[in-house]
Amino acid sequence: MKKQNNKEYSLINNSKNENDSWLDDWRIQGQEGYLMNKYLVFRTFDRKLCVEDYDQCEFCWSVFDKDKHHPKKAYYQPDEKVWICEKCYNDFKKYFHWRIIETEDHS
């Protein structure tokens, strides 16, 4: 039996469902190198926390301030200073093994 490389094996075994593989998703473009097993904060988008005014989802590149399909709440990774929209978070949380450490309280 031919041995698969570790990344390919990991991607296949963490597929979203039997027909979808992480390998087929255009949004995965090397983020494994800096977002795997990270803690995230679910909070209101804040442009001041962006690196060089980069106000887009790290995966799908949707602009948080302008795209009506992406609400202003998102997942923030403070070490890398990147934002992840709710859709991408839900699509990739199993593969990336993300954990939420805190959320904003809007009471």
C-alpha positions as CSV (number, residue, x, y, z in Angstrom):
1,M,0.0,0.0,0.0
2,K,1.3,3.4,-1.0
3,K,2.0,5.7,2.0
4,Q,0.2,9.1,2.0
5,N,1.9,12.2,3.2
6,N,0.7,13.4,6.7
7,K,-1.1,16.5,5.4
8,E,-3.1,14.6,2.8
9,Y,-4.0,11.8,5.3
10,S,-5.1,14.4,7.9
11,L,-7.1,16.4,5.4
12,I,-8.9,13.3,4.1
13,N,-9.7,11.9,7.6
14,N,-11.1,15.3,8.8
15,S,-13.4,15.8,5.7
16,K,-16.6,17.6,6.2
17,N,-18.6,14.6,4.9
18,E,-17.9,11.6,2.8
19,N,-18.2,13.5,-0.5
20,D,-16.2,16.6,0.5
21,S,-12.5,16.7,1.2
22,W,-10.6,19.6,2.7
23,L,-8.3,19.1,-0.2
24,D,-11.0,20.3,-2.6
25,D,-11.8,23.6,-0.7
26,W,-10.3,26.6,-2.4
27,R,-10.2,28.5,0.9
28,I,-7.5,26.3,2.4
29,Q,-4.3,27.9,1.2
30,G,-1.7,27.2,3.8
31,Q,-3.4,28.5,6.9
32,E,-2.5,25.2,8.6
33,G,0.9,26.6,9.2
34,Y,-0.3,29.3,11.5
35,L,-3.9,28.6,12.5
36,M,-3.9,24.9,13.5
37,N,-4.9,24.2,17.2
38,K,-5.3,27.9,18.0
39,Y,-7.6,29.6,20.4
40,L,-10.2,32.1,19.0
41,V,-12.3,34.9,20.4
42,F,-15.8,35.4,19.1
43,R,-16.3,39.1,19.2
44,T,-17.5,42.2,17.3
45,F,-15.2,43.0,14.4
46,D,-12.8,45.8,15.2
47,R,-10.7,47.3,12.5
48,K,-8.2,48.5,15.1
49,L,-7.2,44.9,15.7
50,C,-6.4,44.2,12.0
51,V,-2.9,44.0,10.7
52,E,-2.3,46.9,8.3
53,D,-6.1,47.5,8.0
54,Y,-6.7,44.0,6.6
55,D,-10.5,43.7,7.2
56,Q,-11.2,40.4,5.4
57,C,-11.8,36.8,6.4
58,E,-8.6,34.9,6.4
59,F,-10.2,32.1,4.3
60,C,-12.9,33.5,2.0
61,W,-11.6,37.1,1.9
62,S,-15.1,38.6,2.5
63,V,-14.8,42.1,3.8
64,F,-16.4,42.4,7.2
65,D,-17.4,46.1,7.0
66,K,-18.9,46.0,3.6
67,D,-20.4,42.5,2.9
68,K,-24.0,42.2,4.1
69,H,-23.6,38.4,4.2
70,H,-21.0,38.6,6.9
71,P,-22.2,40.1,10.2
72,K,-19.9,42.2,12.3
73,K,-19.3,39.4,14.7
74,A,-16.5,37.1,13.8
75,Y,-13.7,34.9,15.2
76,Y,-10.5,36.6,16.0
77,Q,-7.1,34.9,16.6
78,P,-5.1,37.4,18.7
79,D,-1.6,35.8,18.2
80,E,-1.9,36.0,14.4
81,K,-4.2,39.0,14.4
82,V,-6.5,37.5,11.8
83,W,-10.3,37.3,11.5
84,I,-12.4,34.4,10.4
85,C,-16.1,34.8,9.4
86,E,-18.7,32.6,11.0
87,K,-19.2,30.5,7.9
88,C,-15.5,29.6,7.5
89,Y,-15.2,29.0,11.2
90,N,-18.1,26.5,11.1
91,D,-16.7,24.9,7.9
92,F,-13.2,24.5,9.3
93,K,-13.4,24.2,13.1
94,K,-13.1,20.4,13.1
95,Y,-10.1,20.3,10.8
96,F,-8.2,23.1,12.5
97,H,-9.2,22.0,16.1
98,W,-10.1,25.5,17.1
99,R,-11.1,26.3,20.7
100,I,-13.0,29.4,21.9
101,I,-11.5,31.1,24.9
102,E,-13.9,34.0,25.4
103,T,-16.8,35.8,23.9
104,E,-18.1,39.3,24.2
105,D,-21.0,39.9,26.5
106,H,-23.7,42.0,25.0
107,S,-26.1,42.2,27.9
